[in-house]
Amino acid sequence: MLTKVEKNILCWRARVRRLRYLGGTSMKSQEWRQQLGDCVRDLFLSPEMEHFYSIKMTLERARIYLLQLGIYVRQRRNFWPQVAANCPEFEVKQRIMEHEYEELVEDEHSKAGHLDLIFRQGKELGLGVDDILKAEPLPTTKAAVYGWFWIARQRPWQEAIAASSIAEWTNDDRLLGDIGGGNCTRLYKIWKRDLNFSDAQMPNFTVHSKADVRHSDMFIDILEKYVVPGREQDVLDTAKESMDLHRAYFGGMAHAMSKAS
């Protein structure tokens, strides 16, 4: 006897075959890149992001940012397993595992995972490992984390893939170079200008301005292959919700930073 999950998988696959028989065509990779890219660009043109990048950086403000970033990065390791658990496709699970191995274990940029980059950069601000691991989230950070986790856990896995992977695009200078660059590129310039930090003191920024370009490309073909024709807008809407949560996350940090000296 088939389980409920197995029945749902069979129904989903039958629907895909029927739509293809009826002449439905999937959105191509370039179309996904354009549509999702527009969501990211809209985020960077929002009042919250403009406020965040307008704030003069001080050591105390830098600490606020890095402590919240540590929470963000660690919680993302909880989001992706939810997506993998909800996805029946083996090749997608493999792709997620590849992504998470680079984040958690090692890649060409770090032999100790990407959280180690935050530890190293935090040391330049007088922050220890425990300071980062035990940081208290701002209310806006907490709310955003709850929102991202709910999407990863409850939304169809195709939507959750888009919502989780689009976060990598916020560091993609190919997409954002003409409007000031991605997040790490912008912060690299700000910290260099205001704190006189060198490249060696900003390993998280220098690495992610490169690593997230690769990660930005990791799931585009998955969306082309597995999003059923007619469901593209649902995926785009959920990706936009993820960007709205980023607005709350960055807006909350901007508010806290503006109150600090």
CORVEN-V115659 format. One record per helix or strand. SS is the DSSP state (helix for helix, strand for strand). FROM is the first residue (numbers start at 1). LEN is the number of residues. If there is no record, write none. Layout:
ss:SS from:FROM len:LEN
ss:SS from:FROM len:LEN
//
This chain:
ss:helix from:4 len:18
ss:helix from:29 len:16
ss:helix from:47 len:8
ss:helix from:59 len:28
ss:helix from:90 len:15
ss:helix from:115 len:9
ss:helix from:129 len:5
ss:helix from:139 len:16
ss:helix from:157 len:15
ss:helix from:173 len:7
ss:helix from:183 len:13
ss:helix from:199 len:3
ss:helix from:203 len:14
ss:helix from:220 len:7
ss:helix from:232 len:28
//
